[in-house]
Amino acid sequence: MYYKLSKTHQLLRQMLRQFAQNEIRPIAAELDREEHYPYETLKKFFENGFMGFHLAPELGGSGGDHLGYVLTMEEFAKVDTPTAGILSGHNEATIAAIAKWGTKKQKETYLPQLLREGRKLGGFSMTEPTAGSDSNGVRTTAIRQGNYYLVNGTKCFATNGGTAEIFILVAVTDPAIYGSKGKSAFILDVHTPGVTIGKKEKMMGFREASICEIILNNVKIPIDNILGQEGDGLKVALGGLEGGRVDVAGEAIGNAQGMLDEVKKFINSTTWNGKLLARYQNVQFKFAEMQTQVDCARLLTYNAASMMDEGLPCNLEASQAKYFATKTANDIASACIDLLGQFGYTDRYIGEKFMRDAKLLEIYEGTNEVQKIVISRGMGLKTRKPRKSEEKKESVHA
């Protein structure tokens, strides 16, 4: 597959690379070490139009396309993967959901706050102690009472949890209905009485990100804050998955390429037995294999993003990109730590940070096991249990 970026995308990538090197890279290691949220970087994201990157200009966005946004994820993740992830959570999980499902009033109220004007960070919250990939485990309830919903429950691993002010929240609105139809999505202002931000998770990687519990105790959410209709909760939550998975794939190829670039400096300047490591053939072969893997992941990701820009269905392609790119990032991280030797196991080189950050990419926006299910279904495999009307027909062909 030959893939050439347009002149516009080439210029965008050049600008993104310069921004990443000047604004993100110098503080990445300190943010990780101190577990400090990148507030100053987020201010610059607002100022430069990265918040709402591919939101239509008439809604206050920058009007960029999905391929351009993948380039953004890639270039930022090369120097600090969590910073790219924070930006993705704001744009895909919050802004995109309101833009797609929100009423005119909701868009007019909340989108300006999430863009340059209000400078409020967005977040997403569906996961609970009993609900991860299996959304049927959601226990938080939102019971209609007059002109508001009374919400009770506890969320965990909330995207941008300790810093976001506007959340997309998924809760059960009809406990009698098992499955997707019993859940609804809401816009939640974190300053609403009854909302408590719980403990911040201490994580292996993505240390500068803020991932927290959200405790909801008799929280009153106005009926005007429901996204879509009652029962549309999973449609809202899953509606942005294609974009989210392509974004994570972009983060993964950035993570992998950034790791390779850092280790290449080490290999080209370090000797063993009086000979540069780069002159050993086994090292050369390892780098050849790894760069080829990254380039394959990049092509899958650019292809999926381009399909989105053309309005083509790409559920299969988005999952392929997410699965392969994140697996590649983790494979390369492990191999690069081996090449760094004992130095790779210390914080003397940034390789260990790339490795810690890479692992989460295989987990969020749908685990890689979930991606394999999506891919196998996209291939035409009959992965679901047949309906009773189909059982006889299936047994005949068995």
C-alpha positions in Angstrom: 0.0 0.0 0.0 1.4 3.4 -1.1 0.3 6.2 1.1 1.3 9.8 0.5 0.2 12.6 2.7 -1.2 15.7 1.1 0.8 18.9 1.2 -1.7 20.2 3.8 -1.1 17.2 6.0 2.7 17.4 5.6 2.7 21.0 6.7 0.4 20.1 9.6 2.7 17.3 10.7 5.7 19.7 10.6 3.9 22.1 12.8 2.8 19.4 15.2 6.3 18.0 15.5 7.7 21.4 16.3 5.0 22.0 18.9 5.7 18.6 20.5 9.4 19.2 20.6 9.1 22.7 22.0 6.2 22.4 24.4 5.7 18.8 25.4 9.0 17.0 25.3 11.0 19.2 27.7 8.6 18.5 30.6 7.5 15.0 29.9 9.9 13.2 32.2 9.2 15.6 35.1 5.4 15.2 34.7 5.8 11.5 34.9 8.2 11.5 37.8 6.1 14.0 39.8 2.7 12.5 38.6 1.8 16.1 37.8 -1.1 16.9 35.4 0.0 18.9 32.3 -2.1 22.0 33.0 0.2 24.4 31.1 0.2 22.2 28.0 -3.6 22.0 28.1 -3.7 25.8 28.1 -1.7 25.8 24.9 -4.0 23.1 23.4 -6.9 25.5 23.9 -5.0 28.5 22.5 -3.9 26.6 19.4 -7.3 25.0 18.5 -6.4 21.4 19.4 -9.5 21.2 21.5 -12.3 20.5 19.0 -9.7 19.7 16.3 -12.1 17.9 14.0 -15.3 19.7 15.2 -17.1 21.6 12.4 -16.2 25.4 12.4 -19.9 26.3 12.7 -19.9 24.5 16.1 -16.7 26.4 17.1 -14.2 23.7 16.1 -11.1 23.8 14.0 -12.6 21.8 11.1 -9.7 19.3 10.8 -10.1 15.8 9.5 -9.5 12.4 11.2 -6.3 11.8 9.4 -4.9 15.2 10.6 -6.0 14.2 14.1 -4.2 10.9 13.9 -1.1 12.8 13.0 -1.7 15.0 16.1 -1.9 11.9 18.3 1.2 10.4 16.6 3.5 13.4 17.0 2.4 14.2 20.5 2.7 10.5 21.7 6.2 10.3 20.3 7.3 12.6 23.1 4.6 11.9 25.8 1.9 9.4 25.2 -0.3 10.4 28.2 -0.6 14.0 27.0 -1.9 12.8 23.7 -4.3 10.5 25.6 -5.7 13.4 27.6 -6.4 15.3 24.5 -8.1 12.4 22.8 -10.3 11.8 25.8 -11.5 15.4 25.7 -12.1 15.5 22.0 -13.5 12.0 21.2 -15.2 11.0 24.5 -16.9 14.4 25.2 -16.9 16.9 22.4 -17.7 14.3 19.7 -20.5 12.8 21.7 -22.2 16.2 22.3 -21.7 17.2 18.7 -23.3 14.0 17.4 -26.1 13.4 20.0 -26.7 16.7 21.6 -29.7 19.0 21.1 -29.3 22.5 19.8 -29.5 23.8 23.3 -26.9 21.3 24.6 -24.5 22.2 21.9 -24.9 25.9 22.5 -24.5 25.4 26.2 -21.6 23.0 26.5 -19.5 23.1 23.4 -18.3 26.7 24.0 -17.3 25.7 27.5 -15.2 22.8 26.1 -13.5 24.9 23.4 -11.5 28.1 23.7 -14.2 30.2 25.4 -14.8 28.2 28.6 -11.6 26.1 28.7 -13.2 23.3 30.6 -11.9 19.8 30.3 -14.2 17.0 29.2 -14.3 13.5 30.5 -16.2 10.2 30.1 -17.5 7.8 32.7 -19.0 4.4 32.2 -16.6 1.9 33.8 -17.5 0.6 37.3 -16.0 -2.0 39.6 -18.5 -4.5 38.0 -18.5 -3.1 34.5 -15.5 -2.8 32.1 -15.7 -4.3 28.7 -19.1 -5.9 29.8 -21.4 -2.9 29.9 -24.1 -5.1 31.4 -22.3 -4.7 34.7 -23.2 -1.0 35.1 -25.0 -0.6 38.4 -25.2 3.2 38.7 -28.9 4.2 38.4 -30.6 7.3 37.1 -34.3 7.3 38.1 -36.7 9.8 36.6 -38.4 12.0 39.1 -40.3 14.9 37.6 -38.0 17.2 35.7 -34.7 15.5 36.8 -33.0 12.2 37.2 -31.8 11.1 40.6 -28.4 9.4 40.1 -26.7 7.1 42.6 -23.6 4.9 42.1 -19.8 4.8 41.9 -17.8 5.1 38.8 -14.1 4.2 38.5 -11.3 4.8 36.0 -13.1 7.9 34.7 -11.3 9.5 31.8 -9.8 12.8 32.9 -11.5 12.1 36.2 -9.9 14.5 38.6 -9.7 17.4 36.3 -12.7 17.3 33.9 -15.6 19.5 34.7 -18.1 18.2 32.1 -18.6 14.4 31.9 -20.5 12.1 29.6 -22.0 9.7 32.2 -23.7 6.3 31.4 -26.3 5.0 33.9 -29.2 2.5 34.2 -32.5 4.3 33.6 -34.7 1.1 33.5 -33.4 -1.7 35.8 -36.2 -3.9 34.4 -34.5 -4.0 31.0 -31.3 -6.1 30.8 -28.9 -5.0 28.1 -28.3 -1.8 26.2 -31.9 -0.5 26.1 -31.9 0.0 29.9 -29.1 2.5 29.9 -28.9 6.2 29.0 -26.2 8.8 28.7 -26.1 12.2 30.4 -24.1 15.4 30.4 -22.9 15.8 34.0 -21.5 19.0 35.4 -19.0 17.9 38.1 -20.0 20.8 40.3 -23.5 19.5 40.7 -24.4 18.8 44.4 -23.8 15.2 45.4 -20.9 14.6 43.0 -17.6 13.7 44.8 -14.3 13.0 43.1 -12.8 10.0 44.8 -9.2 8.7 45.0 -6.8 9.1 42.1 -5.6 5.8 40.9 -1.8 5.3 41.2 -0.9 3.7 37.9 2.0 1.9 36.4 2.0 4.3 33.4 0.1 7.4 32.3 1.1 8.8 35.6 0.4 12.4 34.7 -3.1 11.6 33.7 -5.9 11.9 36.3 -7.9 8.7 36.5 -10.3 8.8 39.5 -13.4 7.5 41.1 -16.6 9.5 40.8 -19.1 9.0 43.6 -22.7 10.0 42.9 -25.0 10.4 45.9 -28.5 11.6 45.0 -27.2 13.7 42.2 -30.0 15.6 40.3 -29.4 15.8 36.6 -32.0 17.8 34.7 -34.0 15.9 32.0 -32.6 18.4 29.5 -29.1 16.9 30.0 -29.9 13.4 28.6 -28.0 12.7 25.4 -30.3 11.2 22.8 -33.3 9.4 24.2 -33.7 7.0 27.1 -32.1 3.7 26.2 -29.5 5.3 23.9 -26.7 5.2 26.5 -24.6 2.5 24.8 -25.2 4.0 21.3 -23.8 7.3 22.7 -20.9 5.4 24.4 -20.1 3.2 21.5 -20.9 5.8 18.8 -17.4 7.3 19.0 -15.5 4.0 19.2 -14.3 4.0 15.6 -12.7 7.4 16.1 -11.5 6.6 19.6 -9.8 3.3 18.4 -8.1 5.1 15.5 -6.9 7.8 17.9 -5.4 5.2 20.2 -3.8 3.5 17.2 -2.2 6.9 16.4 -1.0 7.2 20.0 0.5 3.7 19.7 2.4 4.3 16.5 3.7 7.6 18.1 4.7 5.7 21.2 6.5 3.0 19.2 8.3 5.4 16.9 9.3 7.6 19.8 10.8 4.6 21.6 12.7 3.5 18.4 14.0 7.0 17.9 15.3 7.3 21.5 17.0 3.8 21.4 18.5 4.5 18.0 20.5 7.4 19.6 21.8 5.0 22.2 22.7 2.3 19.6 24.5 4.8 17.4 26.6 6.2 20.3 27.3 3.2 22.5 30.1 0.7 22.1 30.6 -2.9 23.2 34.0 -4.5 22.8 35.2 -1.4 21.1 32.5 -1.6 18.4 29.4 0.5 18.0 26.3 -1.5 18.8 24.8 -0.3 15.5 27.5 -2.2 13.7 26.3 -5.6 15.0 24.1 -7.4 12.5 21.7 -8.8 15.0 21.0 -5.3 16.2 20.5 -4.1 12.6 18.1 -6.9 11.9 16.1 -6.2 15.1 15.7 -2.5 14.1 14.7 -3.5 10.6 12.0 -5.7 12.0 10.7 -3.1 14.4 10.6 -0.2 11.9 8.7 -2.4 9.5 6.2 -3.3 12.2 5.6 0.4 13.0 5.2 1.3 9.3 2.6 -1.5 8.9 0.7 -0.2 11.9 0.9 3.3 10.5 -0.6 2.3 7.2 -3.5 0.5 8.9 -4.1 3.5 11.0 -3.9 6.1 8.2 -6.2 3.9 6.1 -8.9 3.7 8.8 -8.7 7.5 9.4 -9.0 8.2 5.7 -12.0 5.9 5.5 -13.7 7.9 8.3 -13.0 11.1 6.4 -14.7 9.7 3.4 -17.7 8.7 5.4 -17.1 5.0 4.9 -17.9 2.3 7.5 -14.7 1.2 9.1 -15.5 -0.7 12.2 -13.3 -3.6 11.1 -10.4 -1.4 9.9 -10.5 0.7 13.1 -10.2 -2.4 15.3 -7.4 -3.8 13.1 -5.5 -0.6 13.5 -6.1 -0.4 17.2 -5.2 -4.1 17.8 -2.0 -4.2 15.6 -0.7 -0.7 16.5 -1.0 -1.2 20.3 0.4 -4.7 20.1 3.3 -3.4 18.1 4.0 -0.6 20.6 4.2 -3.2 23.4 6.4 -5.6 21.4 8.8 -2.8 20.5 8.9 -1.5 24.0 10.0 -4.9 25.3 12.6 -5.4 22.6 14.0 -1.9 23.0 14.4 -2.4 26.8 16.4 -5.5 25.9 18.6 -3.5 23.6 19.3 -0.9 26.3 20.4 -3.6 28.6 20.6 -2.8 32.3 20.1 0.9 31.5 16.7 0.1 30.1 15.5 -0.9 33.6 16.4 2.4 35.1 15.0 5.9 34.6 18.3 7.1 33.2 16.8 6.5 29.7 13.2 7.3 28.9 12.6 3.9 27.4 11.0 2.5 30.6 8.4 5.3 30.5 7.5 4.4 26.9 7.1 0.8 28.0 4.9 1.7 31.0 2.7 4.0 28.9 2.4 1.5 26.1 0.6 -1.1 28.2 -2.5 1.0 28.8 -3.0 1.4 25.0 -3.9 -2.3 24.8 -6.6 -1.9 27.4 -8.6 1.3 27.0 -11.0 2.1 24.1 -11.8 -1.7 24.1 -9.2 -4.3 25.1 -7.3 -6.0 22.3 -9.4 -9.1 23.1 -12.5 -7.1 22.2 -10.8 -5.9 19.0 -10.2 -9.5 18.0 -14.0 -10.2 18.5 -14.8 -7.2 16.3 -12.3 -8.3 13.6 -13.5 -11.9 13.5 -17.1 -10.7 13.1 -16.0 -8.3 10.4 -14.5 -11.3 8.6 -17.9 -13.0 8.5 -17.4 -15.5 11.3 -20.6 -16.5 13.1 -19.5 -15.5 16.5 -22.9 -14.8 18.1 -25.3 -17.5 19.4 -28.0 -17.9 16.8 -31.6 -17.0 17.4 -34.1 -19.8 17.9 -35.3 -19.3 14.4 -31.8 -19.7 13.1 -30.8 -22.7 15.2 -32.3 -25.4 12.9 -30.8 -23.8 9.8 -27.4 -23.7 11.4 -27.5 -27.3 12.5 -28.3 -28.4 8.9 -25.1 -26.8 7.7 -23.0 -28.0 10.6 
